Amino acid sequence: MAAVLFRHCEKKYASALWPINEQLVYELAETLPRGSLRKDFPMSMKHRGTRLHDPDHTIPNMAWDEFEAQLSRSTRGGKTRAVSDQALRDQFEPEKLERLQRLAERVRSVRSKREPLRGNIIFIPGIMGSELTVTEDGDDDTVWVSFLKLIWGGINKLRLAKDGMREADARLHVQPSGLDKDSYAETILWLKAYWNVEPFAYDWRKDLDQAADALKDLVETKFKDQPVHMVAHSMGGLVSRNFIRRYPKLWKAMLEPKKMQGGRLIMLGTPNYGSYAIAQAMVAKDKLVKWLAAADLRHDLDEVLDVLNGFVGSYQLLPSPAKLPASEQGLYDSRTWGRYPIVAAHLQRAKEFHASLDVPATIDPERMTYIAGCNQDTVSAVRIDGPGLFEFDMTVKGDGRVTHALGLLDGVQTYYVDEIHGDLQKDEQVLAAVDEILQTGKTGALAMEPVAARAVRSAISARVRAVHDRQEAEQIRLIAEKTKSNHSSVGERRRAEALLRQAIMAQAPPASRSVADTTPVKAHKEKITKKDSPSSLLPKIELVHGDIRDIKTPAVVVGHYRGVPPVRAVGALDQALNHWISKAVKQGMIGGGLGEVFLIPNTQKSIVANTVILAGMGEYGRFNREDLDLLFANVTYGITALGWREFATVVVGSGEGNLSLDQAIEGMLAGVGSALTQLNGQGHLDRLSIVEYDQGRCKAIEVILKKILSDQAGTKDVKIPKRMLPKRTYRAQQSVSVKVDEMKGSRITIERDHDLFRFSAITQQAVIPVREVAIQSSYAEGAAELLKESHALDDQKKYGKLLHSYLMPEDFQDMIDLTPLTLIVDRSTAAFPWEMAAFERHGHVTFYGPDRQLTRQFRTTLSGAPGLIAPPCPNRLRVLVIADPAPETELRLPGARAEGHAVVRILQTMKREQELAITIEQRIGAEECDPVELLALILSDEFDLIHYSGHGDFDEKNPSKSGWIFGKENILSARDIFRARRVPRLVFANACFSGVIRTGKPFTLQESNRSLAGLAQAFFERGVQNYIGTGWPVDDAAALEFANVFYEEALSGAELSVALAKARKEILNDGSTWGAYQHYGQATAKLIMLSGKNSANDI
């Protein structure tokens, strides 16, 4: 069916610029058997490549001569040119495109004089600088580095077999297909003006002996009996020296006696003795791994790391044993790395490689030159505190990736430049020096000693960088999710790919950083004096005692955590705005990511200010002083860009358990001052009003402001203007039909990094910042497995208390005592049966699920899916019950069929006894469960509740294909089931993840729980706001009783968390079934309205 649709689209849009939803095309392709649609793909996608608004199909795969011609101004004009112009604009930022066009014009101008070229150059890129193309079923797909491919899990196609020599998937053929043009276009274009340049791409994943052999083949094929130079960036220098070691005669033959036309090797930032940055990446402490994981919607951090740590080429970049002190020699012992996925054979091969290269024959001072970056924060040492516990030290004697101690070669002439590792090959000062060195062996363009830094270094630069890195990871993830739903722009995808490249190549940050990716901010490198320091550029500060809703100003600013319903100041504004903020958060319109700024016009004049600005604080528990600085810088950029000269704000981030009052005020003022400094007169702010309702806090704020401003002015006579707002007399009327989420109980976020768990928490009154708990995972996982297998309540109490006491920080007990309890989890932490965790209170054992009304939510979907709407909550209910739909004998579940009938009876009884308006559609048994008919039913009707009982399947490699099993060859996925804009308010799926359609061992508890979490997440991404499922196979009789109690309570108007808690209690003595039921969604949601008016907590 998909193939027919695809061909129909191709035919229909043959003469257009391919305005088909490209992501839909990709998804259709993935759903078909190998060789069906894929055979059509080259004709429809590749042959029309220049028409696609996806630069991956044009610029990266373009030959260098064609690329230069497209850039050159002399070839402009004509329809074809217009298409390539668009591709170039899609690929490159305007400033970079202009620079490349200038370089291409330089090539054209120089070559037009028809003067002889100076000689031959082979240019060799660094690690990850060569594009990798995957051939599968005859189709070529450039995976590295393509944001569009990486978000769909393309990294897994680069996985190597254990020997590091072959692909893990024998069906795939991966080969280097060219240099990454974003990283190396400037280099190639600069050198092409006067030299015959041959870029050499190689597979950086594999052993560098293979790269050296491929280089030998290139030299013999392209430059037989000709002199040739080599210019190498980063790892490329090791490839070159390895080539020299393996083929000394060929290296000698490349020499031209005067060394002008060939015979030199210039290394740019080569890690000749390795780099500590590789060790940092192998334990996921480098932003490279974190950002790749943020981009990948199919694999988590551990899975991405498992792929990367299988590349033997990376191991050969570890610091050479000859350069390591005794305390660091353990890097070459796999036991030192703890739980991280390290291949012992690769460590041994790396030792052998370094030893083979550390010989005089590979160091030729007469023919070699080294160019080193300096003044960049560079990892310079590692402290090993235990298996997998590494702490890294920094130095500025390096280029950001390679220290001078591990890069420089004895006797080889070295030049220095104040530049970062990944930009050495782009720096025109460096390129001019390369030109000169190739001709004469020396240069006056660069210093022969480390140069002074171009800017004064900040004492907190490392902390600020960590904040920025986390913010950029969130931005990458957001763009990936928007791309998945086909809502990202070309500019956003380009920025995400630029960020990934920044991490991959160790480049300077992309030029633009803004409130909404539109307002450029230039790097500020001049020395800051007291006269023009950020604080000295502050506007007039006034202190206002009163209600934030009553101040007359263009905009009022309040902070907002991601995924948290409006409380405190935001709650007051939300109420005045008729709960518009609550509804926007629920519908996914407001994200709350760190640094995001969302403007809400006050069109109804329900408050005095013209606009409300929600300032995104990211995830609660992580917000710190540097985050606040960055946040208020973004607020200031937004305010000034709109031409406003003043704004008012509450003290953001100073709630109980968060920043102190003085830290919060200092951070706000520093952010405002920093932004005004960066704007350099292009934006103006006359007044900043700090508003506080509490009189005691108002006095404390005055004291803090006086101290800050007195220190700035150098005098103690600073007076803070104060005023009091008139008491509020007008209150906005709340709509009787509004539906909002209340911030009831507590929310605890749980993250996991191997043996390290991180917890943070929030209530309506307080925030607990991140707490880290180091454990041995085997104990926690063992307790979880025993909980699942335990049938006696006493055993469940024993292991439940172990799970709680072993994992949960002690100071979180007050949070757990609140009801309802919501846990924010990811796929890793969702694997634990938190419902069965327990603690003792007043001699009574309290379980999270039955006693604390536990509900789960996903970190990745805190803000909901935009545009997909759950139906309203009237006094009626449309229900669809699906049970035991698979026709195969071995897949039939009599218990599921009985559950389906029982649920129908329960609903009919409740309908009759409570006179509820319930319409029930039932499809029970394979004879009633035709998938096509069911799909039509779901898409044509609007169901409030869907109850499913049968087999479920979760595909970790392709989550979008996960769903409910209607037969061995038929799975209805969340994507298939809910293509309509309106989705059910509740999905109750007793879907047994028994692995019945897969071969191999039965699912473990961890796998089963992860499967439930993954499938629930897939439904959430389609807009379903509440999903109830089972984490492992359950007892049929207990399941029937559970469903009976749950629906009785829910249809009586109880909140879902309350109904679930009562159902769990009802079967508490019937084995572990009660702990298997997991609710992902809103604890306070309700299924039906009984009063005739919408409740604030209706789903």
N, C-alpha and C positions, 0 to 999 in steps of 0.2 A: 504493500500500500504506500509506504514511504517513497519507494523508488518511483512509482507512478506520479506521486505528488511532486517529487523533485523535477522529473522530466517536464511535467506540466508547467512548473514555475520557470524552468529554463526556456521553454518554448514561448511562454507568455511574455517574458521580459528580455527576449533575445536582443532587441534593439535598444534597450534602456541601459542605464549605468548600474545594472544589477541591484535594484532596490529591494532584494529579498532579505528577510531577516536572516542574516548570515549564521547567527548562533543556532537558529532552528535547523538550518541546513546541516550544520555540524552534528546536531543532536540526532537528526534523522539518519545521517550516515552511520552514527555509532549504534543505532538500534537494529541495523540490518546485518544479515550474515555476511561473513567475509566474502568479498569478490562480487557482490551484487551491485549495490550503489557505488562501492569503491571503484569499480571498473569505469563507471561514468564520471567519477570525480575529476580526472585529469581534464576531460573535455569541458566540464561545466565550471570547475573552479580555476584550474591552472591556465587553460587556454584563454580564459577571460581574466587572467590575473591582473592586468593593468586596469581593469574596470572595477575591481573590488576596492572598497574603501578600507582596505587592510594592508598597510605597508609591508607586512610580512610576505606578501605575494609579489612584491615588485623590487623595492630597493635592496634588501639584503641579498637577494639572489641575482642581482644584476652584475655583469662583468665590469671590471674596473674601467676599461676604455669607454664602455657605454655609459657608465656612471659619470665619468668625467664629461662626456659629451652632453649628457642631460643637464649637468650643472652649468656648463659654459653658456654665457650670455649669447654667443654667436649662433647657437642652435635654436634660439627661441622663435616661437611662432608656429602656427599650425595646430590642428586638432590633437595630434599625438603628443605634442609638447604640452598642451594644456592638461592632458591626463597625467603625464609624468610630473608636471609642476605640482599637481595636487598630491601625488604620491610623495614627493619630496617634502612638501609642507606637512603632510601627515607624519612623516618619519622624523623630521628634525625641528627643533625649536627655531624660531625666526632668526635669532642672533647667530646660531650655529650654521643655519642654512646660508645666511649671507656670507659667513666666513668661508664655507666650502665653495660657494660660487666664486668668491674672490680668488681662492687657490686654484680652482679649475680654470679661471680666466688667465691666471698667471702661467699655468701649464700651456694653454693654447698660445698665449703671446710668445713665450720663450720658444716653443716648438716651431712656431711659424717662421722663425728666422733660419730654420733648417741648419743650425749649427750641429756639429757632431756631439753626441752624448758623451758624458764624462766617463762612463763605465757602467758596470753591472752591479746591481744590489739585490741580494735576497733579504727580504724583511721577514723576521720570525716573531710572531706575537707571543704574549704571555699566557699563563694558565687561564683557561676559560675564555680566551680571546679568539679562538677559532669557532666558527659556527659548526654545529653538528646536525647532519641531516639523517633522518631515519627512513629507510626504505622498507615498506611493509606491503606485501601483496602487489608489488610493482609500483606503488605510489611513493613519491618522495615527500617528506614532511620535515621542514626545518624546525627542530624543537629548541635548539639552543642558539641564541637566547631569544625566545619569543614569548611574550607575556600571554598571548592568546593560547599558546600550547601549554604553558606551565600551569595556568589556572585549572586546566582540565587534567592535571596529573601527568603531563608529558615527561616530567623528570624520571618517572619510573621506566620509561623506554630507554633511558641511558644506563640502567643498572647493568653492571658487569657480573660475570660468573665469578666464582670464588677464586679462580686462578688469576683474575685481573686481565686476562688475555682475550676473552670472548664475551659476546653478549649473553646476558642471563637468559634472554628469550631468543632461542635459536632461530625463530622466524624473522627476527629483525636484523637488518644490516645497517650499521651506523658508520658514517664516514664524515671526515671533515670536508666542508663544502665551501669554505672561504673565510675571510677575516671579518670580524664584527665591524661593520662600517661606522657605527656610532663611536667606537673606540679608536679606530685606526684610519678613518678617511683623511683626516688632516695630514697624518704622517705620509701616507702613500701619495697624496696629491702634491705635497711639498717636494718630495724626492723625485717624482715623475718629471718635474720641470727640466731637470738636467741629467737624470740618470735613467737607465733601463731597469725598472723595478719589477721584481717577481715576488709577490706575496706568497709566503709558504704557510699553509694551514695544516695543522696536525691534530691528532686525537690526543688531547691533553689528559684524558682519563687513564690512558694506558702507559705501560713502561716506556721510559724515555729512550730506551734502546730502539724501540720501534719507530719513534719520531726521528732519531738519528739516521736510521736506515732509510726512511722516506726522504729525508733531506739529501742523503747521498744519491738516491735515485733522481731527485730533481736536479742536482748539480750535474750529474752525468748526462741527463736528458737535455736540459736547457742550456747548459754552459760548458759542454765538453770542450776541453782544450782552450777555455777562455778564462781570463782573470775575473774574479768576482769578489765583491765585499759582502760581509754579513752585518746587518744591523738588527739587534735582538732586544726585545723588551721582556723584562721579568723572566719567567721560566724559559723563554726563547733563548736566553743566554746559556742556560744549562743544556738545552738541546744542541746548541752550537758547539759547546765544549765537549759534549759527549760524542758528537760527530767527529770532532778533531781527534778524540781518543781512539775511536773505532776506525777512522779512515785517515790516518796521518799523511799518506801519500797524496790523497785527494786534496787535503788542506794545503799541502805544499804546492800542488799544481794550480791552485786558485790564485797564487801570488803573482803579481806583476812586479818586476824588479824595483820599480820606483814606488810601488804601493799606491799609485794614484788611481789606476783603473780597477784594481782588485787586490785582495789579499788581507784586508783588515777586518777586524771584528770589533764593533762598538756595542757595549752592553748598557742598557738603560735600566737601572734598578734591579739587576739580576740577583736573586738570592743564591749566590755561589755556594754558601754553606747553609742554605736553608732559611727558614723563617718561623718564628714563634707564632705568627698569625695562623699558620696551618694547624698547629696544635690547638689554638684557641677555637678555630672553626670545628675541629673534630669533636669538641665537647660542647658544641652549640653555644659558645659564648661570644661568637662573632656575629655581627648583624647579617652577614651573608646568609647563614643558615636560617636565621629567624625570619628574614624577609622572604626568602624562597618559600618557607613554610607558610608565611602569611599570604603569599600569592596562590598557593596550591589549595584548591578547594576539595581535593580528594585525598590528600595525605596530610597527616599531622607532622609535628616537628620531628618526632622519633623516626617516622617513616622516611622523611626527606633525608635525615641524617644517615640513615641506614644505606641509602643509595649513594650519597656522597662519600661516605667512609669506605666504600668498595672500590674507589678509584686508586689504583696503585701509583699513578702519577702524583697524586697529592702527597702520599707518604714520602716520595723522593724529594719533597720540599720541606720535610721536617728538618729542624736544626741538625747539622752534622754531629755525630758522636764525638768527633775530634774537637769540636768547639764547646761541648757541653761540660759544665762542672759535674763533679761526682753526684751532687744532689739531684741532678736532672737526667742522669743516664737512664733512669727508669722509664723515660719516654719510649724506649725501645723494648720494653717488656709489656706484653699485652695485659698482664695482671694489673699494672699500674692504672689502666684506664677504667677499671671498675666495670660498670654496666654499659658503658658506651660501646657501640658496635665496631670493634677494632679487629682487623685481620692480622694475626701474628705473622703469617708468611709475608705479608706486605711490609711489615716492620723490618723483618730480616732482609728483604730485598732492598729496602731503603738504605740499611747499613752497608750492604755490599756496593750499592750505587755510589754512595759518598766516598767509600774507600777507593773505588776504581777511578773516581774523578780527581781525587786528591793526590795527583802525581804531577811532576814537573812538565810532562809533555802536554798537559792541557792548559798550561799557563804560559803564554807567549808575550812577554812585555813589549817586544818589538812591534807586534802586530795588533795588540789589543788595547782598548781604551774603555774606561768605566765612567759613566755619568750617574751621580748619586743625588737623589733628592734629600733635603734636610729640613730641620725645624718642624717636623710632623710627629705627632704622638704615635709612637711605634712600640709594639710589644717587644720587650727586650729580655725577659726572663720568666721562668715559671716556678712557683712554689708548689710542691706536691704534698698536700696535707693528708692524703690517704687515697685509696682506689677511686679514681674518677673525681677527686676533689682537687682542682687546680686553681691557683690564684696567680694572676699575671701582673708583672711590673711593666712600667712604661719608661720610655726615654724619648727625647726629641732628636737624638742622633740617628735619624732614619727618615724614610720617606713615607711612613704610615703603614708600610707592609714589611719592609726589609731594613734591618738595622745596618749601620756602617760596619759593625763588627762581623756580621754574617754576609755582607755583600762584597766588600772590597777584596781584591786579590793582591798579594804581595808583589811589589815591583811593577804593577800595572798602573799607568797614569790615570789618575782620577780627577774628575771635575765635579763641581757642586752647584746646585741650583735650589732655590727655595720653592720646591714644587712637590706635590703629592705623587705617590707611586703611579697611579692609573692615569695621570695626566702628563707624565714626563714626555711621552711620545707625541703629545699635542702641542707642547710649549714651543712657540716659534723661536724663542731664544735657544732652546735645546736643538731644534731642527737646524737652525743656522750653524750651530756648533758642529753638528753631525756632518753637514755639508763640508765644512772647513776641515774637520779631522780626516774625513775620507780622502781629501786631496793632499793634505800636508802632514797629517799625523798629530797636529796640535791645533788649539783654538784660543783666541783671545776673547771669545764671547762669554765664557764661563769662568768662574773663580776656581782656583786650585786649592782653596781651603774652604771649609764650611762657612757659609755666609750668614750674616745676621738675619734674624727673623724679620719678615715684612710687617708684622703687627705685634703689638704688645699682647702677651699671652695671658689669658684669664686664669685665675686660681681655681675657678669652678668649671673650667671648660669641659673636663671629663664628665662631670655630673650633668651639665647642660646637654652635652652630646648624647648621653644615655637617654635623657628625656626626649630629645629630637628623634633618636633612633626608634624609640617606642611609638612616638607619634607617627613617624613615617611608616612603621609596620602596620599601624591601624589604618593609615590611608591606603596602603597597598591592598589590605584585606577588603576595605570598603569598595575600592575600584574593582577588585576581582569579583565581589558579589554583585556589583552593579553590572559588570560585563556579563556575568552569568545570566542575568535577567534582561540583557540587551538594553540597559539604561545608561551605559557609560559612553562618554564622548571620545573622539579620537585623541583630543588633548589629554584627557585623563589617562587613557591607556598608554599614551606616549610618556606621560610623567611617571606612571608606575614602572614602565620598562626602564626609564632613565634611573629611577631609584634602585632597581635591581642591579643595573649595570654599575651604579656607584658602589654598591657593596661588592659585586663580583670583581671589579677591576681596581678597587680602592681609589676611586676618583673623588674629586671635589663634589659637593652636593649640586644637584641641578640648579640652574640659575634662578628659577622662580619658586618662591615659597609665599603662600598667601592665605587669606581667610577662606576663600573659595576657589583656590587655584587660578586666580585671575589677577591679583595685585602683586606685581613683582617687588621683591625686596633685595637690594644689592648688599653684598657682603661689606661689612664696615671694617676696614683694615687699618685706618689711620689711628695713631696713638690718641687715646682719650685723656684729655686733661681735665682738671677740676672745673675749668670754665665751661667746657662743653660736655661734661659727663651727663649720663641720662637723667640723673636726679635734678640737675640744674636746669633742665629744659621742661620741668613740670609746669602745668598750668596753675592757675590760682586754685587752691584747695579750700573748700568750705565743708563744714560739718553741719548736718541737718538732723534735728531730732524730730522723728515723726514716722509716718507710714509711707513706704515706697510707692504706694498707689496714689499718693496725694501731691507729689512734687511735680512742678511744671518744668519740663525739660524736653528736648527732642527725643531722648531715649533713656530708659532705665535698664540697668544690667543686673542679671541674677545668674548664679551658677546652676548647672544641671548635670547630674550624673547619668551616664548611659544606662537606659533601661529601667530607671527608677521613677515611679510616679511622682508628680509634683508635691513637695512638702515645704513647710516653712515659707520663706519669702516667695518662692516659685508657686507654692500652693495658694498663697493669698492672691497673687496676680492671676493664677489660673481660675480661681473662683470669680474674680472680677471680670475675666474674659469669657465667662460662661463656659468654663472648662474646655476651652479650645485647645490648650496645651496638652491636657490629658488625652484628648481624642487624637491629637496629632502624634503624640508619642505612641499611642496604641496602634495607630495605622502605619507606623514606620516612617512618618514624614520628618520627625526630629530624631536624630541619631544620638547626640550627646557625646560624640567622640572627642578626645582631647584636642582642644584648639578650634573646634568647629564653632562658628558663630551663626545663630539663626535669628532673623529679624521677624517680628510679628507686629504689623501695623495695628494701631488701636482705632479701627474704623468705627466702632460703636461708641467711642468716647466714654468707655466705662471706667477708665482711669484718667488721671490728669495728663500724664506724659503722652507723647505722640506715638511712641514705639516701645515695645519690649524686646530686649536682646537676651536670648538664652545663650550663655557661654558654656560650651561643652567641657566638662571636667573629666571625661573618660570614665573608667571603671572605679567605683568607690574603693577606698582602702589603698589606692595607689597615688592619689593626688598629693603632690608635694610642693615645696616652695618654688622650685624651678618651673614646674608645670604652671603655677599661677602666674609667674613672670611671663611665660610664653603666651598664656591665655589672654592676659590683658594687653599684651603687645598686639595680638590679633584683633581684639576688640577695638583698640585705638586705630589700627589700620582701617578697619571697617567704618568707624565713626568719621574719620577724616576723609575717607574716600567719598562718603556721601555728602561732604561739605558741611557737616555739623560742627559747631565750635564748642560744644559742651555736652556732658552727659552725667547722669547720676547712677550710683551703684550702691548696693549693700556690700558689706565686707564678705567677700566670697571665700569659702574654704575654711571658715573659722568655727564651724560647728563642733559640738562636743566630740572629743576623740580625734579631731583632725588637727589642722594647724593652730598654733597659738595666735592670739589676736595680733601681736606685734609682727609675727612672721607673715600673716595674711596681708596686713597693711603694707609692709615692706615689699612683698611680692607684687601687689597690685601697682604700687607707685613705680617700682622698678620696671615693670612691663610697659606702663604708659611712657615712662621716660625713655626706655630703650627704643620703642617704636618711633617716638618723635625724633630721636637721634638718627635712626635709620632713614627716616623720611627726609631728613636734611633740608627742612624748609618747605617741602612739597605738601605738607599737611599741617594744619594749625589747630590748637586746642586752647581755648581761653579759660575754661572752668571745669573742674571735676568736683562733683558733690557726693560726699559719702553720707549715706542715710542710715540711721539706726533708730529702731523703735524703743528699745530698752534704755531707760535713763542711766542706769548704772554703767552699762557698756558704752554708752555715749561719752561719759566722762573718761572712761579708760581709753577710748579711741582718741580723745582730745590730747591726753598725756602723750600717747605714742606719736601722734602727728607732730606735736611740738618738738619732741626729741629728734625725729627724723629731719624735719625742716630746719631746726636749729643747727644740727650738725652740718647740714648742707650750707647754710648761710654763714656759719662760723660765729653765731651770736646766740645768746639765750633769750633775746627779747622778741622772738617770733610769736605773733598772735594768730590764732586760727579763727577766721570768720565763722560765726555760729548763727543759726536761726532755727526757729521752731515752726513746724507746719501747723496750720489750723486743724482742729480735730475733725476727723472724717465724718461727714454727715450723709454722703451718698453711698449707697451700696448697690453693686450690680445685681440684677435679679438672676438667679440660677434657673435655667430651664428645667421643667419637671421631667423632660424626656432625656436628660443627659445621662450618659453611661461612662463612668470613669473607674480607674483602678485606684483603690485606696492603698496607702502605704501602711498595711497592718503587719504586725509581727516583726520578724527580722529576716534579713537576706544575707546569706554567707556565700561568698565565691570561693571555689576550691579549684586549684590548679596543681598540676603535677609535672615535675621534670625529673624523670627516673626516680631516685630515692629521695627526692626533695618535694614536699608538699607545701603549697602556699595558700594561706587562708586570709580573707579580709571580710569585713562585715559592716552592715549599716542597719539602723533602725530609724524611726521618725525623729529620734532625739540625738543619736550618736553615730559615729563612724569609728571602726577599729581598723587602723592601717594594717598592711600586710604583715603576717606572721609566717615565719618559715619553720617547718618541722622536718628534720632529717630522720629517715627511718630505714629499716631494711624491708624492702617491698615484699619479700617472701612472707613475713609475718602478717602484714595487712592483707595480702592476697590469700594467705592460708586461712585467716579468720573469716574472710568473705566466702571462701569455698565451703568451710565448715558450717556457716550460717545457712547456706543454701541446702546442704545435705541434712541438716539437723531436723529431726521430727519432734523432739521433746522441747517444750517451752523452756525448761531449765537450761538446756544446752544453748538455746537461742539467747537467753539472758546472759549466759556466761560469755559467749563469743561476741554478742552485741556490745557488751561493756568493754571487751578487749578492743573492738574496732573503734569505739568512741575514745577510750582513754589513750590508745596508741597514736591516733591521728589528730584528734581535735585539740587545739591549744587550750590551756587551762583558763585563760582570761576570756574565752568565748562562751563560758557556761551561761553567763547572763543572757547572751543572745539566744542560746538554745532553749532557755526557759520561756521565751516568748512564743506565742502561738498566733497565727500559723508560722511555720518555719519554711523558708524557701532556700534551696541550695542552687547556686548557679554553677553549672558543671560544663565540662567539655567531654568529648568521647572517651578520653582517658579516665577522668575521675567519675564519669557516669557508670563505669564498670563495677563500682562498689555498691553493695546493697544497703544504701544509707537508711532506707526505711527500717532496717533491722538493727541499726546502731542503737545503743541503749546506755543509760546512766542511772545511778541510784539516787533517789531523792526522798528523804524522810522515810527510809526503810522500804520504799516501793521502787521497783525497776520501771523506768520510763523509756519507752521506745520512741524513736523519731517519728515513725509512720503513724501508729494508732494514737499516740498521746500528744504529739506536737504537730499533727496534721501536715506532714511533710509534702511539699510540692517541689518539683525540679524545674529549672529553666536552663536554656543554653546560652553560653557566653556569646556565641556567634550570631544568635538571633534575638538578642535582648530588645531590639527596636522593632521587631515584627517585619513582615514583608509588606512593602508599600504597594498600594493599589489593589490588594486582594482583601475583600471585605467579608466578614462574617455577617450573616443575616441578623436583623434586629431581633429583639426578644419580646414578642407579644405573648398573650396568654393562649398560645397554641404551639404545637410541636409537630414537625414533620420528621418521621423516623424511617430509616432504612436499615433492616436487619439482614446481614449476609452470613450464612453459616455453612461450613463443610462444602465448599464449592468445587473441589477437585474431583474429576471423574475416575481417576485411576484407583484401583482397589487398595494398593499399598499406601495411598495418600488419604484415604477416607478416615475421618475422625468422628466416630459415633458420639463422643462426648461433646464435640463442637456442635453437632446437629441438635443434641439435646439442649445445649445452652441456648441455641438460636430460638428453639420453640419456647423455652422457659422465659427468655427475655420478652418475646411477643406476649406471652401470658401475663407477665408482670405489667407490661405497658397497658394491656387491655384492662387489667384489674384496676390500675391506678386511674385510667381514663374513666372507668365506670364509677368507682367509689368517690373520686374527687371531682367528677364532672369536668375533666380536663379535655380540651380540644386537641386530641392527638390523632394524627393520621399515620398509619403504619403500613409500610411496604415491606414485605418479607420475601427473601430469596434464600430458601433453605434446601440444600442438597444440589448435586451437580445438575440434575434435570431442570432446576429453576435458575441456575447461575450461568447463563450464557454471557461471557465477558462483554461481547459487543452490545447486547441488549442492556446489560447493566451500565455500561459506559454511557450509552445514550440516555438512560434513565437519570443518572447522576448529573449529566451535563444539561439536561432539559428541565430538571426540577431543582428546587432549592431546599435541601434537607438541613434541618437543625442538628440532627444527630445521626451518625452512622455507627452501627455496632457490627463488628466483624469478628467471626470466630472460625479459625482455620489455621493453615500453615502460613508462616511468613518467611521472607528471605531478605537478607541484607548483603549486598555486594560491595565489599570495602573498596575495590578498585573502581567501581562505577556506581556510586550511591544513588544516582538518579534512576538507575534501573531497579532499585530495590522496591519491594512491595509485597503484595498478597498473592499467594500461589493459587491459581485457578486450574492448574494442571502442570505436568512436568515441563511442558514447552510453553507455558502461558503464565506470565506474571503481570499483574496490573500494578504499575508503579504509582507513586504519589503524583508524578508528573502527568501520567495518563489519566488518573482518576479525577484530578482537580484542575482541569484546564479552564474552567469557568471562573469569572471574577468573584462570584459569591461561593463561599466554601462553608462546610458545616461548622457550627460553633463548638462541637465536640465530636471527636472520633474515639470510640472505645474499641480497641483491637486486642482480643485475646489471641494474638498471633504467636504460635509456637515456633521458635527458631531452632528447629531440630536439625537443620542442615539436610533435609530429606532429598533435596534435588542436587546435592553435591556429593562427591565421593570423598572418602577420607574419614578421619576420626570424628566422633560426635562433638558438638560445641562444648567448650568449657564454660564455666560461669562468666568469666571475663569476656569471652567471645559473644556469649548470648546477651549479656547486658549491653555490650558495645553495639550489638546488632539492633537491639531495641532502641538505643539512643540514636543510632544512625538513621533508622527508619522514621522515628519520631521527628528527627531534625529535617528529614526530607519532606514530611508533611508540613512542618512549620514553615519551610521555605515556600510552600504553596499557599500560605496564609492561614492554615488551621491554627487556632490559638490555644486549643486544649486537646491533649492526646493522652489517653490512658492505655497502657500496654503491660505485658508481662515480661519480666526479665529472664524467666526460665520456664520450662514446662510445669503446668500446675495440675493439681488433683481436680478431676472433673466435678465431683460432688461439692468440694469447697468452692470451686469457681462459680457453680450455680448459686450457692448461698451468697457469695460475695456480690454477684450481679443483682440478686434479689434485694439485698439490703441497700446497696448503692442507689439503685433506681428508686426505691421507696423514699429514701432520704432526699435525693436530688429533685424528684418530682414533687416533693413536699416543700420545696423552696430553700433547701439547705445549700450553703456554699459547697463547691466541689470538694474542697479539702476536708470539710466536716463530714460530708457524705462518705468519702473514701476512708476517713479515720474510723467511722462507725462500722463500715463494712469490714475493715481489717480486724477490728476488735471482735466482730462476730465469729470469725474463723480463726482466732488467735491460737486455739488449741488443736487445730487441724493440720499440723505439719508446717512447712515453710511457705505454703501457698500465699499466705497473707503478705509476706515480704516481697513476693514477686511483682505485685501490682505497683506500677510506677506512674505518677502523673506528671506530665510536662505541660506547664501552662501557668495560669493565674490562680493562686490559692483562693481568692475571694470571688471567683466567677460563679455564676449561677446558671443552671440549665433552663429554668422556666420562671416566668413572672406570674405570681398568683394574686397580687393585690390589685391588678388593673392599672398599675403605674410601673414604669421602669424603675428598678432598683439601681442604685449607684454601682452595684457589683454584678449586675447581669452580664453574661458573657458578651 
